């Protein structure tokens, strides 16, 4: 009586397809003849495990086995059965290598004919990043041929299944225990041949043409933000799927504002008299309006005033950063003689710089007067 296939693979009868595959990979590696030179028992176990997996990996075969047992396949095991003389070691690892390294093929065994992804660099202003905008871009690209509708074949004809690879796009060759695949030389991996290529696209199914697209830029985007436009890259060959377009944003440097995350900083020059006496000033904001700030008398250079929620919006959020106004007190220049005399009299009138006076008092104490 033949051994139960589930027991051979050391799995339960309710095991999933993935569990069965994992168990097979483990046992096949363990009992492979290359790892067990001269061990007839290991070679026998290797063949049994492979045969069991060949049955259980196929949903229809597995259903037949669950219902009728091994008797469902008596006389039909063929050269690939556990006792066959023409056992194909190479085919054993076909599924394993495709899982580990990828087969390089698309659906239906055909190679992936997807178009290439494209990159477009787009410069925007800080104001555009603040409010969001819709930009129009012109991208050199490949588009599906309108004459053959992407098939690559002349009107009235259509691509035919490649007779060499039977539409797989790949050819297999046996080398010892392993099966080596290479691209089909007849169809160059396409899986199809075209007897009458389209004259407009020379059989490629696509032609070179610029594309004009609209890009929606959300409010709050930062420098280096990447926006993906699915399917707007180059068209695939012979009707294959198009690639994607990636738009990389570069926010230009602003002449007044500096951005730090969601916050905006602005240095505002102000005269010595204004900060000495105090008063109100108006400063610009990114929304195009002016904001009024009250400057207390005696405000020092470098002092910052915070304007809540006047900074950048956070992308796809109701939150906003703040705006910081930094006071930069200007020292008077190009004074007239009269102005200089007035300043000297002002200096003699009394002490008006408590911080500097305190600093130099400490210096005197350090050096003993």
PEGITA-V260932 format. One line per field, one symbol per residue. phi: phi as a letter, one per 20 degrees, with the letter a starting at -180 (. if undefined). A space follows every 10 residues. Layout:
# PEGITA-V260932
phi = ???
This chain:
# PEGITA-V260932
phi = .ffffffgem cefeffffff ffffgfffff dfgfecgnef ffffffffff ffffeffegf ffffffedmf ffcfndfmfe ffdfedfdff fgegffffff dnemdefmne ffdffffdcc ececefffff emadddcddf bdcffffdln fndfgncbfd ffffdlnfnc ddcecmeddd dbffffdlnf ncdcfcffff dlnenbcfaf ddcddedffn fdfnfddddf mdefffflnf fffdddddec effefddcdc meeddbedfb ffffffenqd cdcfcfendd deceefgnfe fnfddddfmd effeglbefc edddedfcfe efclfeffff fffffffffr fccfffffff ffffffdmm
